[in-house]
Every structure is written in structure tokens, then in C-alpha cells.
Amino acid sequence: MITIIKSDCCFSIPDSSQHFQFQNWTIKADQAKRAEFIRTAEKLKNQLVNIEKDKNGNLYSKKSDFRVEYSTLEELEHKMTNNRKAEKAKIQQQLAKIHNNVKRLQRQLKDVKPTPEFIEKLREMMEEAENAINGFKEEQRLIYEELMKEEKTATNELSALQKKIDTWALGSSAIERVFRLPSGKVPVDKTLQNHLPEEVVEFERFLQQTGGRQGGWDDYDHQHFLKVWTKHKGKPSYIEEALEYLSGRKKEDIQQHETWYQEFLILEERKKESIEKWKMKKQQEKQEILKQKQKSEKMLKTENLQQEAAQKQKAEKERKKQQAAVEAWKRHKEIEFAMKQASRLKEEEEREKKQQKERQRQFQLKLLLEKYTRQKEEQEALQRLEKGKREEAEREERKRIAAEEISKFQERDLHKLEVKILEKQAKEEEKIEKEKRLAKLREKVEVHVTRDPSRLYKPTKGWEERTKEIGPTDVQPLLHIPHRAIPTWRQGL
């Protein structure tokens, strides 16, 4: 901290280096948070892509055996995708509205006017932007809470299903162990025998003793057995085709499984019939119970009528008593209302006085502001006038300096012009002297030749010298034609 002391007052200014260090640390922390957020987002995005890939591989596979069940999930996914798109568009629209409100408020803050109307307008705009932001936050909070509840419910359901599947796995392994035992008999719970029909107990006992709903076979073998057996409608011809699918099974195993499956179907049908009978019996018992209930309700109704008559008399007495109390309460309220009215009038008078004082204060403030504005305008006018005078004086000074400089330049130009004229005269005189010298030389070397046209027809000295070396001019026959020399590489070709 830097402390400044002036006369009788003391105030401190924060050290700029500390402020810069704090600001630098804040920027680094924000950058680290932003980088961490981006890394987490990228990681989640990659996880989402992998999950989507696995899901699409199972969900949209047309070769899957569970395509019919997966079609329901596919429709649900399309529905949820459309809902997400609609929700995204809605959120973007709300954010755009909030963004426009904030931008409009920023534009208004650029041109601030010290008037009550402008301040009231700014306050309304700020409240509108704040309400929009708070509404958006509240809506998103409710949506997130609902999603968290749904996520918790889904997590609980998945945990229950996982436990159920684990229980099934443990149960199936126990059944397989029991099925491998020599006896293969498992005692049925006694409570189950007491509460369920005999056919249901017999069916459950049969399942426990023979290895469940697949007869001790795994799901793959049992499904292929059902497929082939249904295709041939139970005829013996199915065994040959079943042996092709079930490579690890023998013919005796398939016949034994067929016998088990037929017994399974019979027992299951008996179980369904017994359950239907049990339901009908329960329905009859329910109707009898309903009739007994209606009779008891009629008896209760008569008793209630008698009690209502007694209660009416009692209620009439209570009503008269309450009416008297209400009248007293009304008188009390009227007095209280009159007192409140008087206090309200008094408060309104005080508020009117405060408003009057506030208006006077604002009027005085306005007068001071106008006075300050006038003084500022006068100061600016004086400053402009002084500035104009200074500029005028500067212009005059520049004109004077320019006139002096111009006169100097003119004198220099005249001097240069005189020098050029003298140089030109000297060059012309020198040229005349040179011409005179050349004329004298020409007179000394000039040759006068007379005209002789006949000399054009005479041979020249060169031609005469050339004709001297030429021998006799007799024509002889050409006996040998000279050729150029043949190169060595072409000789003999």
C-alpha cells in the first residue's frame, strides 16, 4: 500500500503491483478451470460416442433375435431425441431473449441522462433482465431436480434388476446342480402349498425337478429346438434337422427333451386353467364381501342420519353463538379499520411532505446542475475565444515569417538567374570563337575538283590490277570435276 498525506487529510492507494499480481492469478485460475472443463467435456463426449456406437450396434441391428423388442426402444429413443431438440430450441430462444435484454441495457448505459424518467427506465430494464435470468435459472433448477429424481429412480430400478439377475443366475446354477443329482427332487415350500392351487404347486415342482423352463438346456439350444419343433409341428421328421443345429446333442437327448416339453405344456395349461378358476373364485368372494359391505354401509347410514340430526341441533346452537361472536368481531374490526384509516391518512400526509421535500431537493439540484452547465458553457466559450485569438496571432506570425522567407527566396532566385545569364553569354561567345576557328581551318584544307563525267566509264585501279593475273582465255573441255574430301569414317562405304 502507498500512503499519501496532504495537509490535514490522509488516504491510501493500493499498490499497483499487488493488484496486477492478483489479477494475473485470477486470470490463470480462470484459464485452468476453463481447461479442466474442456477436458472433462471432451472425455464425456468420447464416452457418449462409444456408448452411442454400442447402443446402435445392438438396437438397430436387423439380424438381432430381439428385433421386435428393440423396436419399442427405438421408438422411445426417437421420441426422446425429438424432445431434446425441442427443449434445446426453447433454451436457445430464452437465452437469446436474455442476451437481447442485456445488450439493450448496455446500449442505454452508453448514453446516460441524469433524469428521473431515464433512471426509472433503467431500473425497469434491469428488473426485466434480472427476472428473465432468475426465471430461466428456476426453470432449469426444476428440470435438473426432476432429472435427478428420474436418474435416482432409474438407478434403483437397475440395481433391483441386477440383483434379480444375480439371483436368477444363482438359482439356475443351484437348479442345475440339483438336476445333476441322482434323485433330482427338491422339496417345495410348505407355505407355497398352503396358499397356491395344487396345479400351480405341481407345475413349480416340475420346473424345480427338471431344470427350469428350459428343461436344463441352455437358452441357445432350447430356442433352436423350439424353432425346429414348431416348424415341423411336432412331427418326428424334426429330429434330423434339430441334430444339424444341436451338434452337441444326441437323438435320445432330443426325444427326452421333447417328452419333457410336452409334459411342460400340459402342466402349464393346467396351471393357467387353475389360475383362471382361482381368479373367478376370488371374484365371487370379492362380490360377497362387497354385498356385506353395502349392508353395513346402509346400517351406518341410518346411524349417521340420527347423528346428523343431533349434530344439526348442536350446530345451530354453535352457529348462534358464533354469530354473536362475529358481530362483536365486526364491531372490533370497524373500530380497528377506522384507526388504520386515520393512521393511513397521516402516513399519506407525511409521505406527501417527504415527496414535496424530495421535489424541492430535485428542483434545487436541477438549478445547481443548470448553473454548473451555464458556467461550463461560459468557460468553454472563453476558452474558444482565447484559442481563436491565439490561432489568429499564430497565423499573423506565420504570414510575417513567410513574407520574409519569400523575399529571401526571390533574392536567391534573382542571383541564380543573373549567374545563368552570364554563363549563357559566355557559352555563346565561346561558340562564336569556335566557329571562327573552324572556318579558318576549312579555308586551309578545302580542295576544288573539276567535273569529269568520262571517268565514270573507266576501270578502276583495283580492276586493272586484278585483270593482270588472269591467264589465257581459251576454252578447254572439263576433264576432272573436283570434289570435296571424303571423311575417313565414310571411306569404303
Protein Blocks (a to p, Z undefined) as FASTA:
>chain_A
ZZddehjbccddddfklmmmmmmmmmmmmmmmmmmmmmmmmmmmmmmmmmmmmmmmmmmm
mkbmklmmmmmmmmmmmmmmmmmmmmmmmmmmmmmmmmmmmmmmmmmmmmccfdfklmmm
mmmmmmmmmmmmmmmmmmmmmmmmmmmmmmmmmmmmmmmmmmmmmmmmmmmmmmmmmmmp
mnlpacddfklmmmpcfklmmmmmmmmmnopjnnopafklmmmmmmmmmmnnopaklmmm
mmmmmmmbcfklmmmmmmmmmmmmmmmmmmmmmmmmmmmmmmmmmmmmmmmmmmmmmmmm
mmmmmmmmmmmmmmmmmmmmmmmmmmmmmmmmmmmmmmmmmmmmmmmmmmmmmmmmmmmm
mmmmmmmmmmmmmmmmmmmmmmmmmmmmmmmmmmmmmmmmmmmmmmmmmmmmmmmmmmmm
mmmmmmmmmmmmmmmmmmmmmmmmpccddddfklmmpccfklmmmmmmpccfbdcddfbd
cdddddfklgoZZ
